[in-house]
Amino acid sequence: MTQAIAVSHRTLHSDKARRNYPPPLSHQSLYPRTGGNVDWIDLLQWPAMVVTVIAAWLIGSLQPGRRFVGFCCFLLSNLLWVIWGWHAEAWALITLQVCLALMNLRGVKKNDAPAQPEPDTPRA
């Protein structure tokens, strides 16, 4: 029995056994994919998020000029998200951003057009 304990003790402290366990949290990098170096493309998600929130705020305006700026901000955020998504290999996110960009282009077009009554609305 002591021989079995000695064998398992040696196995536990062998190099091979240590490699199977992750290092303690204090030694882990915040950026594991780059070996501890800051990956600037990874940080792009934060400005993309800020621009998206600002765009959503501006889209809610009653002033056409502010809505136009909101659509432009949305298009910028779509571009930022596509760049980040390409780096992160997030293909569904890229597809979503392309679809949203097309809808934003539609929104710009409709925002510029003069308001016309809907054909289904009854006229007084």
N, C-alpha and C positions, 0 to 999 in steps of 0.2 A: 504494500500500500504506500509506503514512503517513497518507493521508487516511482510509482505513478504520479505522486504529487511533485516529485522532483522533475519528472519529464514535463508535466504540464506547466510548471513554473518556468522551465527553460523555454518552452514554446511561447509562453506569454511574453517573454522579454526578448525574443528573437527579432531581428530586423524585419523579417517577413510579417510577423504578427503586428508589428508597429505600423507598417505601411498600410494595413487594412483599416486602420482607425483614422478618422480625421484629426488634424491637430487641434489643440485647445482653442477656444474662441479668441483668447487674447492674441494668438498668433495668426489668426485668419485675416486675410485681406478683405477690405471692403469691395475690392474689384478683383475677384478670383480669376476671371477670364484673361486678365492682362498681367497676371503675376504681381499684383499690388500697385501697378501704375494706374493713374487716372485715365480712363477711356473717355475722351471728350465727346465722342458721338453718343455714348450712354447718357451723358448729362443733357443731351439735346431734348430729352423727353420733358424736362422741366419748363424751358421756354415754350415748347409746343403746348403744354398744358395751360400756361398763363395766357398765351395768345388765344387759345380756344375759349377760355373763360371770358376774356375781354370781348371777343367776337360775339359770343352769346349775349352779353350785356348790350352791346351796340345794336344787335339785330332787333331787340325788343323796343327800340326807339320809335317814336311816331314821326320823326324827321327823316325824310328820304336820304339826306346827306349822311346822317349817322348810320343808317341801315346800309348804305353803300360801303362805308368804311368797315362796318361789321362783316359784310360779305368778303371784302378784301382781306380782312384779318382771318376769316375762316379759310380762305384759299391759301394764305401763308401758313396757317396751322396744318392744313392738309399736306402741304409740301414738307413741313418739318416732321410730321408724323410718318410720311413715306420714307424720308431719309433715315429716321430712327428705326422704322420697321424693317427696312432693307438690311441695316446693320444687325438687327436682332433676329433676322430671318422670320419675321412675323408676317407671313403672307396674307393671312386673313385681315390683319390690320391694314395692310397696303390696299387690299381690295376694297375694304370699307372706305378708306380715305379717297380712293378714286371715285367711288360712287357718291360720296358726300361732296366732292369737288364738283362733279357734274350737277348735282342738285344746287350747289351754291352758284354756279354759273347761271342756272335757270332762275335763281332768286335775283341775281343782279339784273338779268334781262327784264323780269317782271317788275322789279323795283323802279327801273328806268321808264317803263311804259306808263302812259297816263291811265289813271283808274277808269275802267269802263264797267258798267253794270253787268252782272252775271246774266246770261240768257234765261236762266230758270227763275229769276226773281220777278215777282209780279210788279208791274208798274202802277204807280198811283195816279 
